[in-house]
Amino acid sequence: MVSAGDTAWVLTCTGLVMLMTPGLAFFYGGMVRRKNILGILMQCFVVLCVLTLQWVLFGYSLSFSPWSKFIGNLSWVGLQGVGSAPYPDYAPTIPHEAFMIFQAMFAIITPALIIGAFAERMKFSAFLIFTVLWATFVYDPVCHWVWGAGGWLKGLE
């Protein structure tokens, strides 16, 4: 059963986590030389767009669909089967879509934090490739291990 209060709270938290990415952009913008401010701002805002696409297309499915102990399958690719009904293994009182978008914000902010490590040192095209590959091959499997149904680290609790 969907709880309006729980759903409102999760969506509020989703918005707050999403606002961390532009906040991080301005923080990093203050740390780089003047000639690189727009580049670092662009990297932070583009990570929001690119990883939203990655998450919707296949990232959420790899992270949260139950399949094995190490990674999910592609049963929720393109958010097929992710709807307004709650998914009891993750959030029994909020729509599955709300849970998905809440988790998407963490998938976005994590590589945005990495941007500070290579500020002023990486070409934009290399940054895009690195971000998508890192999210797919590092974040998604580790996310499944820890929070995914059947993940091997979650099973240790």
Backbone hydrogen bonds, N-H to C=O, Kabsch-Sander energy under -0.5 kcal/mol:
donor,donor_aa,acceptor,acceptor_aa,energy
3,S,93,T,-3.4
4,A,2,V,-0.5
7,T,3,S,-2.4
8,A,4,A,-2.5
9,W,5,G,-2.3
10,V,6,D,-2.5
11,L,7,T,-2.4
12,T,8,A,-2.1
13,C,9,W,-2.6
14,T,10,V,-2.2
15,G,11,L,-2.1
16,L,12,T,-2.1
17,V,13,C,-2.5
18,M,14,T,-2.3
19,L,15,G,-1.9
20,M,16,L,-0.5
20,M,17,V,-1.0
21,T,17,V,-0.6
21,T,18,M,-1.2
23,G,19,L,-1.6
24,L,20,M,-2.6
25,A,21,T,-2.0
26,F,22,P,-2.2
27,F,23,G,-2.1
28,Y,24,L,-3.0
29,G,25,A,-2.2
30,G,26,F,-1.3
31,M,28,Y,-1.1
32,V,28,Y,-1.0
36,N,33,R,-1.9
37,I,34,R,-1.2
40,I,36,N,-2.2
41,L,37,I,-2.4
42,M,38,L,-2.5
43,Q,39,G,-2.2
44,C,40,I,-2.0
45,F,41,L,-2.1
46,V,42,M,-2.8
47,V,43,Q,-2.1
48,L,44,C,-0.9
49,C,45,F,-1.3
50,V,46,V,-3.2
51,L,47,V,-2.0
52,T,48,L,-0.9
53,L,49,C,-1.8
54,Q,50,V,-2.3
55,W,51,L,-2.5
56,V,52,T,-2.4
57,L,53,L,-2.7
58,F,54,Q,-2.5
59,G,54,Q,-3.1
60,Y,55,W,-2.4
62,L,58,F,-2.3
63,S,59,G,-1.9
64,F,60,Y,-2.8
65,S,61,S,-1.6
67,W,68,S,-0.6
68,S,71,I,-1.1
72,G,62,L,-2.8
77,V,74,L,-1.4
78,G,56,V,-0.6
78,G,57,L,-1.9
79,L,76,W,-2.1
80,Q,77,V,-1.4
82,V,79,L,-1.8
83,G,81,G,-0.8
87,Y,91,A,-0.6
90,Y,87,Y,-1.8
91,A,87,Y,-2.1
94,I,91,A,-1.0
96,H,85,A,-1.2
97,E,83,G,-1.7
99,F,95,P,-1.9
100,M,96,H,-2.4
101,I,97,E,-2.4
102,F,98,A,-2.0
103,Q,99,F,-2.4
104,A,100,M,-1.8
105,M,101,I,-1.3
106,F,102,F,-0.8
107,A,103,Q,-1.7
108,I,104,A,-1.6
109,I,105,M,-2.4
110,T,106,F,-1.7
112,A,108,I,-1.3
113,L,109,I,-1.8
114,I,110,T,-0.9
115,I,111,P,-0.9
116,G,113,L,-0.8
117,A,114,I,-1.8
118,F,114,I,-0.8
118,F,115,I,-0.9
119,A,116,G,-0.6
121,R,118,F,-2.3
122,M,118,F,-0.7
127,F,123,K,-2.2
128,L,124,F,-2.2
129,I,125,S,-2.1
130,F,126,A,-2.8
131,T,127,F,-2.6
132,V,128,L,-2.1
133,L,129,I,-2.4
134,W,130,F,-3.1
135,A,131,T,-2.4
136,T,132,V,-2.1
137,F,133,L,-2.9
138,V,134,W,-2.1
139,Y,134,W,-1.9
140,D,135,A,-2.4
142,V,138,V,-2.0
143,C,139,Y,-2.9
144,H,140,D,-2.0
145,W,141,P,-2.5
146,V,142,V,-2.1
147,W,143,C,-2.9
148,G,143,C,-1.0
148,G,144,H,-0.8
149,A,64,F,-0.6
151,G,148,G,-2.4
152,W,69,K,-2.0
153,L,145,W,-0.7
154,K,145,W,-2.1
155,G,151,G,-1.9
156,L,153,L,-1.0
157,E,154,K,-1.4
